Amino acid sequence: MLITTQNEIISMMPTARWDKPQELFGYIEEEEAVALEPLLGSALYRHVLAEYDRLRAAYTDITATTVRPTGKAKEDARLAHADVTERLEQIQQGKYRETFVTPTPGEKSVPEEDMAMIKLIRYCQQIEFYQMLAHKAGLLGVSFNGGGGFNSVSAEGYDPADDKQREEMRKDAWMSAGRSTDSLLLYLEADAKGAQRWTKLWREADAFYLHKDLLFQTAKTLNEFLDIKGERKAYVALVRDIRFCQNAKLEPNIGLKLLKAAIAYANEGTLPEPAEGEDVSEDDRKEAMGTLVEKLRIALAFYTEARRVSLEPAREKLARRDSTVDADQALAQACRFIGEHLRELGEAAVGTPIYTHTQARKEQEERDRTDAEAAQERRRRAACEQQRKHLFTAFPASARSVETK
C-alpha cells in the first residue's frame, strides 16, 4: 500500500485523528485495486509500490509537504510517531529535524529522480484516500457492536456531523479524487512526452494517454466533439466505449482498411498511397482525408454519447435514441462522402465495402445504360421498319412494277 502512516493521512486531511491508521488499511487497499491500479497499469503499480518502500526507508516519511532526509531513517521513523513532547525535545536538542521540500527537484538534498517519484506517489495517495472517503463515508460514521447493533460514532470534544456536513464531505472528497486523478494523468503524460521515466511501464495501462488505435487518441481530441470538461478521467472511462463503437459501428460500414488509414492520418498525418492509375494532387488527398476524419469523429462521438447517457429512466431512452439517430445520420454522410471521393482517398479505399458497392453500382449503371441504348436502338429499328412498310404499301397495286409485284 502507498499509505502506511498517520502523518500521510493527516497531510491530506488535517482534521483526521486516527490513532491507528491500520484500521483504514482495508478500505485503502480496496481503492488501490479499484481506482489506482487501473490508472497506472499493473507494471507501473508494482514499480511505484517498490519505490515507496525504498523512499520510506531513505526519507522516513513521505507526505504532501515533507520528507526527512536525515540519514537516520530508523530513529526518525520512531520519532515521527512518538509523543509530541518527546519529539519537541528532540528537535530542540538538534537530534531530529523536519525538512520541508518544494516540488522543485534538487532542493533540500533530495535527488531529482527521487523528487519526481515522491510527487507521483503523492498524487497516488490523494486518489486512493479521497476515493476511500467518498465511498466509505457511511461506513466510517457507523459502528457495529456485538449485541448493540448499529451505532453512530462520535468522540469526546467533537460534535457529530449532521447529514448535510456528511454529504458535503463526500462531495468534496469525490471532487478532490477527480482532480488528483486528472493531475496524475497529466503528470504521467508530461513525463511520456519528456523524460519518459515510466512510459514503458505505463504503456500497458488502459489509461495510457496515447491510444494510437483510436480516432480519439487523447482526452483533448475527444473534448472537441464530446463534452467531458477536458477531464482525463472521463476520457479513460470512455475508452472502452469508444473502441467498441469504432469497431462495431464504423468498421463494418467503411472497412478496416480505410478505418486504419483514417486513424493513421488523424494521429500521425500519414496519407495512404494513391490508387493505381489515379493522378490526384497531395493537397486534394489531404483535404479529403481531413474531411473524412472529421465526419467519422462526429459519428463516433454520437455513438459513444448514446452509450454513456445517464439520466432518469423516463428521459434516458429518448436521449439514447436521439444520439443513435444522429450517429447514424453522421455515418451515412461519411459513407456518402467516401463514395464521392474514392479517387482522393487512394489505395486505402480500394476493396472496402463502399468501394465495392460503388463499383458495383457503377457497373450496374453501365449495364443499365447499355441496355437502355440497346432498347432504344431496337425501338428505332422497329420504327424504321414500320415506316418502310407503310411507305411500300402506300402505292396502288396497278402502279407497281413487275419487280415490285
Buried (B, 14 or more C-beta within 10 A) or exposed (E): EBBBBBBBBBBBBEEBEEEEBEEBEEBBBBBBEEBBBBBBBEBBBEBBBEBBEEBBEBBBBBBBEBBBBBEEBEBBBBBBEEEEEEBEBBEEEEEBEBBEBEEEBEEBEBEEEBBBBBBBBBBBBBBBBBBBBBBBBEEBBEEEEEEEEEEEEEEEEEEEBEEEEBEEBBEEBBEBBBBBBBBBBBBBBEBBEEEEBBBEBBBEBEBBBEBEEBBBBBBEBBBEBBEBEEBBBBBBBBBEBBBEBBEEBBBEBBBEBBBBBBBBBBBEEEBBEBBEEBEBEEEEBBEBBBBBBEBBBBBBBBBBBBBBBEEEEEEEEEBBEBBBEBBBEBBEEBBEBBBEBBBBBBBBBBEBBBBEEBEEEEEEEEEEEEEEEEEEEEEEEEEEEEEEEEEEEEEEEEEEEEEEE
